[in-house]
Amino acid sequence: MREAIPRALDGERLDRVIALLTGLPRSRVAELVAAGDVRVGGTASGTRSRRVAEGEVVEVDLPPDVLEAPRPAPDPGVAFDVVDADEHLIVIDKPAGLVVHPGAGNVEGTLVNGVLARFPDVAGVGDPGRPGVVHRLDRGTSGLLVVARTPAAHASLVAQLRARTVERAYVALAWGSFEAPAGLIDAPVGRADVDRTRMAVSARGREARTRYRVRRSFTHPTELALVDCRLETGRTHQIRVHLAAIGHPVVGDARYRGARPSVPLGRPFLHAYRLAFDHPATGARVEHEVALPPDLADVLAQLS
């Protein structure tokens, strides 16, 4: 791997930069630095705490096991809509039911496999097991996400997420009537004690904050609310867990007590409708919004 340091990583430690560019854990990066496999400006760097400067060229000799990557999906491929694309990134409108990257039980047929078939240059960007992936959406959640096409774009976007300058807005249909028209749910989220595949509000969890605003309220067929949710952090299942924790689980969310017969829906009513970030190359603000998919729009049309 050979990449110039982007502006977003100017002044950062070398090991953190390499971890962001490659997706490797810092412990593995430390081994590469110690072995002389990391060079800055053509010279091996034996100090992982060295600060890098914008424009410096970093080279990393990655071992074969790190270079393994998911395979492109065969024809007819994986269906997804491209909202915007250039040589640095791809903005995608992910359909519900599509897993973002390969994992246990989902080796093929993921969004990453589909992206590799249409954009082969994504291979090797970031974590080899999920190339190009900057952030994720749950399988049952539809909407916008961004995929990086270069290591520099990946590093910039990850840095923006950590700095919380990426705007991610969702619309959810939740059970019940909210007492307040807007609010902040500030509650740590971690793995549930009994079922480790579920998340829960937990004192041992990581900080998590979700801002919400009620767009519309309904009384038929029961009390429901269409809610705008904005992530200040990005924990697994965060919106679903937070809304359930305040007594308003997401309609259709069987995992968090949101699946009920009065409004039948085969997946959570949760859609990532807005995404905004600074373009990694130009610095210009990029903003995209997408409408509700047909299955959610149909549910909404039946409410009054």
C-alpha positions in Angstrom: 0.0 0.0 0.0 1.3 3.5 -0.9 -0.7 6.6 0.0 -0.2 10.3 0.7 -1.3 11.6 4.1 -4.6 13.5 3.6 -5.3 16.8 5.4 -7.7 15.1 7.8 -4.8 13.0 9.3 -2.2 15.8 9.5 -0.4 15.6 12.8 -1.7 12.2 13.8 0.4 9.3 15.1 1.8 7.0 12.5 0.2 3.8 14.0 -3.3 5.4 14.0 -2.9 6.6 10.4 -1.8 3.1 9.3 -4.7 1.5 11.2 -7.2 3.9 9.5 -5.7 3.3 6.1 -5.6 -0.5 6.3 -8.3 -1.4 8.8 -5.7 -3.3 10.9 -5.7 -3.2 14.7 -2.9 -1.1 16.2 -1.2 -4.2 17.7 -0.7 -5.5 14.2 0.4 -2.1 12.9 3.0 -2.0 15.7 4.4 -5.4 14.5 4.7 -4.0 10.9 6.5 -0.9 12.1 8.9 -2.9 14.2 9.6 -5.2 11.3 10.5 -2.3 9.0 7.5 -2.8 6.8 6.3 0.8 7.2 8.1 3.6 5.4 7.5 7.4 5.5 9.1 9.3 2.6 10.9 6.1 1.5 12.6 5.6 4.9 11.6 2.8 7.3 10.1 4.2 10.5 10.9 2.4 13.7 8.7 4.6 15.8 5.0 4.1 15.7 4.3 7.3 17.7 5.9 9.5 15.0 3.6 12.3 13.9 2.9 12.5 10.2 2.3 15.6 8.0 -0.1 16.2 5.2 1.4 15.2 1.8 4.0 12.8 3.3 3.9 9.4 1.5 3.4 6.3 3.6 4.2 2.8 2.3 3.2 -0.4 4.0 4.2 -3.9 3.0 1.1 -5.9 3.9 1.5 -9.7 4.5 -0.5 -12.1 2.3 -3.1 -12.9 5.0 -4.0 -9.2 5.3 -4.5 -9.0 1.5 -7.3 -11.5 1.4 -10.6 -9.9 0.4 -14.2 -10.9 -0.4 -14.9 -11.9 -4.0 -17.0 -9.8 -6.5 -20.5 -11.0 -6.8 -21.2 -13.1 -10.0 -23.8 -11.9 -12.6 -26.5 -10.8 -12.2 -24.9 -9.4 -9.1 -26.3 -7.7 -6.0 -29.0 -5.1 -6.5 -28.5 -1.6 -5.0 -28.8 2.0 -6.2 -25.9 4.3 -6.6 -26.9 7.9 -5.6 -23.5 9.4 -6.4 -20.0 8.2 -7.4 -16.6 9.7 -8.3 -13.1 8.4 -8.2 -13.0 8.9 -4.4 -16.2 7.5 -3.0 -19.6 5.9 -3.7 -22.9 7.0 -2.1 -25.4 4.1 -2.0 -29.0 3.7 -1.2 -29.0 0.2 0.4 -32.2 -1.8 0.2 -33.6 -3.5 3.3 -32.6 -7.2 3.6 -29.1 -6.7 2.3 -26.1 -7.3 4.6 -23.4 -4.7 4.2 -20.3 -7.0 4.4 -19.4 -10.7 4.7 -19.4 -12.3 8.1 -20.6 -15.4 9.9 -23.4 -16.9 7.9 -23.1 -14.3 5.1 -20.0 -15.0 3.1 -21.5 -14.1 -0.3 -24.3 -11.9 -1.6 -23.5 -8.9 0.5 -23.3 -5.2 -0.5 -19.5 -5.4 -0.5 -19.6 -8.3 -3.0 -21.9 -6.3 -5.2 -19.7 -3.1 -4.9 -16.6 -5.1 -5.8 -18.3 -6.4 -9.0 -19.2 -2.8 -10.1 -16.3 -0.9 -8.6 -13.2 -3.3 -8.5 -10.9 -0.5 -7.3 -12.5 -0.7 -3.9 -10.6 -4.0 -3.2 -7.8 -3.4 -0.7 -9.3 -0.1 0.7 -9.5 -0.3 4.5 -10.2 -3.5 6.3 -9.6 -6.4 3.8 -12.6 -8.2 5.1 -14.9 -5.3 4.4 -13.2 -3.2 1.8 -14.3 0.4 1.4 -16.8 0.2 4.3 -16.8 3.3 6.4 -20.0 2.8 8.4 -22.8 0.2 8.3 -26.6 -0.1 8.3 -28.4 -3.1 9.8 -29.6 -5.7 7.5 -33.2 -4.7 7.9 -32.5 -0.9 7.6 -32.6 0.8 4.2 -31.0 4.0 3.1 -27.8 5.9 2.6 -24.2 4.9 3.3 -20.9 5.9 1.8 -18.1 3.6 0.5 -14.6 4.7 0.0 -12.7 4.0 -3.2 -9.2 5.0 -2.0 -7.3 4.6 1.2 -7.1 8.4 1.6 -10.9 8.8 1.2 -11.4 5.9 3.7 -9.1 7.6 6.3 -10.8 11.0 5.8 -14.3 9.6 6.2 -13.4 7.5 9.2 -11.8 10.6 10.8 -14.9 12.6 10.1 -17.1 9.9 11.8 -14.9 10.0 14.8 -15.0 13.7 14.9 -18.8 13.5 14.6 -19.0 15.9 11.7 -20.8 13.3 9.5 -24.6 14.0 9.6 -26.7 10.8 9.6 -30.4 11.2 9.8 -33.1 8.5 10.0 -36.8 8.3 9.9 -38.5 5.7 12.1 -42.1 4.8 12.9 -42.4 4.1 16.6 -45.1 2.7 18.8 -47.0 5.0 21.2 -47.4 8.7 21.7 -44.4 10.8 22.7 -44.8 13.1 25.6 -42.2 15.5 24.3 -42.0 16.6 20.6 -38.2 16.4 20.7 -35.5 15.2 22.9 -32.1 13.6 23.5 -31.6 10.0 24.5 -28.3 9.8 26.2 -27.8 6.2 27.4 -24.8 3.8 26.9 -25.3 0.8 24.7 -23.6 -2.5 25.0 -24.1 -6.3 24.5 -27.1 -7.7 26.3 -26.2 -10.0 29.2 -28.4 -12.9 28.3 -28.4 -12.8 24.4 -25.0 -11.5 23.2 -26.5 -11.0 19.6 -28.7 -8.3 21.1 -27.8 -4.8 22.3 -29.1 -3.1 25.4 -28.8 0.1 27.4 -26.1 -0.9 29.9 -23.9 1.0 32.4 -21.0 -1.2 31.0 -21.8 -0.1 27.4 -20.2 2.7 25.3 -21.6 6.2 25.3 -24.5 6.6 22.8 -26.6 9.6 22.0 -29.6 9.9 19.7 -31.6 13.1 19.1 -35.2 12.7 18.0 -38.0 14.9 16.8 -41.6 13.8 16.2 -42.7 14.6 12.7 -46.3 13.3 12.8 -48.5 11.5 15.3 -51.2 8.9 14.4 -54.1 7.4 16.2 -55.3 4.8 13.7 -54.9 1.8 13.8 -53.3 2.7 17.1 -51.1 5.4 18.6 -47.9 5.8 16.5 -45.3 8.4 15.8 -43.1 9.2 12.8 -39.8 10.2 14.3 -36.7 11.9 12.9 -33.6 10.5 14.5 -30.1 11.9 14.3 -27.0 10.0 15.5 -24.4 11.7 17.6 -22.7 8.4 18.0 -22.9 5.2 15.9 -23.4 2.2 18.1 -24.8 -1.1 16.8 -28.6 -1.0 16.7 -28.4 2.4 18.5 -31.7 3.9 17.3 -33.6 0.6 17.8 -32.3 0.1 21.3 -32.7 3.8 22.4 -36.3 4.0 21.2 -37.2 0.7 22.8 -35.6 1.9 26.0 -37.9 4.9 26.3 -41.0 2.7 25.6 -41.3 3.4 21.8 -39.8 0.5 19.9 -39.6 0.7 16.1 -42.5 -0.8 14.3 -41.6 -4.1 12.8 -38.5 -4.6 14.9 -39.0 -8.2 16.2 -35.7 -8.2 18.1 -36.6 -5.2 20.3 -40.3 -5.8 20.9 -41.5 -3.8 17.9 -43.3 -6.5 15.9 -47.1 -6.3 16.6 -50.1 -7.5 14.5 -51.9 -4.1 14.3 -49.2 -2.8 11.9 -47.6 -5.9 10.2 -44.2 -5.3 8.7 -41.5 -7.8 7.9 -38.6 -5.5 8.9 -38.0 -2.5 11.2 -39.5 0.8 9.9 -36.1 2.5 9.9 -34.7 4.4 6.9 -31.4 6.4 6.7 -32.8 9.2 4.6 -30.0 11.8 4.9 -26.2 11.7 4.8 -23.8 14.7 4.8 -20.0 14.9 5.0 -17.0 16.8 3.8 -15.7 15.5 0.5 -12.3 13.8 1.2 -10.6 15.4 -1.8 -12.2 18.8 -2.2 -13.4 19.6 1.3 -16.8 20.7 -0.1 -19.9 19.6 1.9 -21.7 16.7 0.2 -25.4 16.3 1.1 -27.8 13.6 -0.1 -31.4 12.7 0.8 -33.5 9.8 -0.4 -37.3 9.1 -0.2 -38.9 6.3 1.7 -38.8 2.9 -0.1 -42.2 1.6 -1.3 -42.7 -0.9 1.5 -42.4 1.8 4.2 -44.4 4.4 2.1 -47.2 1.9 1.8 -47.4 1.4 5.6 -47.4 5.2 6.2 -50.2 5.7 3.7 -52.5 3.4 5.7 -52.2 5.5 8.9 -54.4 8.4 10.0 
